[in-house]
Amino acid sequence: MSQTNDIGLINQSIQNCSIQGDGMFVTGVKVAQLSLKHRKEKIATQRIICFVGHPIEDEAEVLVDLGRRLKRNKCAIDIINFANPDNMPKLNGLIEAATDDGNSRILDVPLGVQSLTEMLFSSPIMMGDNNGGGAPVDNGAAGAGAAGIGGANPADRFAEWGGMDPNTDPELAMILKVSLEEERARQ
C-alpha cells in the first residue's frame, strides 16, 4: 500500500496479508529504503527496523552490498533476528557495512525467549548504547527515555506506548501502542 498515517488502513492491510512462500529480505529492505526516500518529513533521520523470522537465502556479499547502499544513502538499519542463528554471520556483515558511527544495530533473539518485549526494550535498539536504563544516546534511534523524576522505570512511565517515550519517535510509539493493544485484545 502507499504511505499513509491512517492506522486503520495499515491494520486492514496487515490483516489481509497471508503468510506463505519464502521471505525476500533484501527486496524488503530495498522497498523500505525507497519508501523512505519518498517520505514527507525529509528532516527526520532515515531508519529501517527489520524483524527477521525466517532463514535468509541471499549470499553474504549481497547483504554487504545492501549495507553499503544504506550507508551511502544515510539510512540506518536495526535488525531483530528471531530464532535463526544461521542468519547472524550474514546480518552482522550487513550491519558492519551499514553502520555509520554506530547508528545500525542487531539483536539476536534465541529460541524460547519468553518476554520479547523486555528483551527488545533492554537492547541497544531501544536504549541507544546505554543498557543501564538511563538516557539513550541520541543518534537518531528511538529511545526509551531517561529515568525520570524519582528514578521511575521508563517502561513503567510509558507503558501505554510500549515502554518508550512517545516524544522521541511518535510514529514508532504509535505502532508499538497499536501492537500492544492488539496483543491485549487477543488475550
N, C-alpha and C positions, 0 to 999 in steps of 0.2 A: 504494500500500500504506500501511497505517497506520504510525505511528512505531515504530521498533524499533532496538535496538542490535545485533541479530543480523546480522553481516556476511554470513553465508551466505544469509540471506533477501534481503538487499539485492542481492548478486551475482546470485542467481537471478532476481530481478525485472528487473535490468538486462539480463541475457542474453535474457530473454523479450520485451524491447521490440523492436519493429521500427521502423526509421527510414523514415518516409513522411509525406506530407502537408506542411502548412505549419506553421511554428513559431508558437506563440502566446506571445510574450514576456511581455506584460502579464498574461495569465492565469497563466502560470507563476510570476511574481513574487508575484502575489496569493495563490496557493496556498501558496507558500513562507512568506509572511508569516503566513497563517492557521495554518500548521503551527507556526511559532514562537510564536504566541500560546498554543498548547496544549502547549508543551514542559514537561517535568518540572522542569528546573532553571530556576526563574524568576529566580535571581540573575544568571545568565550574560547577557552582552550579546547582543542580537539582531543577527545579521549574515547577509545573504544573499550568496552568491557565485554569479554567473551566468557561464556560458560560452556566448557567442552566436556561432553559426556559420552564421547564415542572415540574409537581409535582413529588417529589421524593417518590417512593413507599417503599423503603428499610426502615427497622427499624432503630431507632436512635442508638441502640447498634452496629449494623453493621457498621454504619458510624464512630462511636467512635473507633472501632477496625481498620478500614481503616486508620484513623488519626494516631493511634499508630504505624501502619505499616509504614506509610510515615515518621514519626518522627524517627523510628528506622533505616530507610534507608537514613536518612538525605536528605529528599526530601520535599521541601516547596510546599505549595498549595495556590493559590489565587482563590477565587470564586466570580463570578459576578452572582447574582440571579435576574432574570427578573420577576417582577410582580407575584411572588408566595410567599406571606408572610408565608404561612403554612410550607414552607421549612426551614425557618430561625432557629427554635429550633434544628432541625437535623443538619443543616450546621454549626451552632455555636458549637455544640458538636464535630463535625469533626475538625473544626479549633482549638478549645481548645486542643484537643488530638494531633493534628499535629504540633502545633506551638512549635518552639524551639527558644527562645529568640526573639519572635515577628516576625518571618520570614514568617508566614502564615497569610493571611488577607481575609476579606469578604466584599463585597459591595452589599447591597440590593437596587435594582433599582425599585422604586414603579411604578405602572401602570400609564401611562400618561406622563412620563418624555419626554420632547421634545428634549433635547440635551444629548444623551447618551455619546457622545464623551467628552463633557465638564464635565459631572459628573464623568466619568472614569478618566480623566486626573487630576481632582482635588481630587481624592480619595487617600487613603494611598497605594493602589496597585501600582499606578504610581509615587506617590510623596514620597514614604517612609513614615515616621511618621510625616513629616513636611508638613502640608497642606497649609502653607502660601505662596507657590510659590518659596521658596528658594531651596537650595541644598537638594537632597534627602539623607536620611540616607542610608549609604552603608551597606546593609545586604544581598546583592545578588539580590535584587529586581530590576527590570527595573525602572529607574528613568526618570524624565522629564528634568533633567539637572538643573543647577543653573541659577538663573537670571544673565544674562551675562553682558557684557560691556554696560554701560549706563542704567542698570536696565531693559533691554528688557524682555518682557514676554517670557518664554521658549516655549510656544505654538506658538508664532509668529516666533521665531528664527528657529524652526524646523518644520514648518508647512508641509513641504514636507514629513516628516517622521511621521506624525500624532501627532506632538507636543512633541515628546520625542527626546532626544539626541541620535542619532544612535550609538554613541561610547559606550554607557552604555550597550546596548544589541543589537548587529547588526541583529540577526535573528528576534527578536520581531519587530524591526524597519522596516525591510523589509516586514514582514507580515502586519503590520499596513499600510505601504505605498501602498501595493498592494490592500488592502481592501479599502482604501480611493480612489484609482484610479478607482476601480470597482464601488464604490458608485457614484463618479462623472460621470462615463460613463452612469449609469442608469438614471441620472437626465436630 
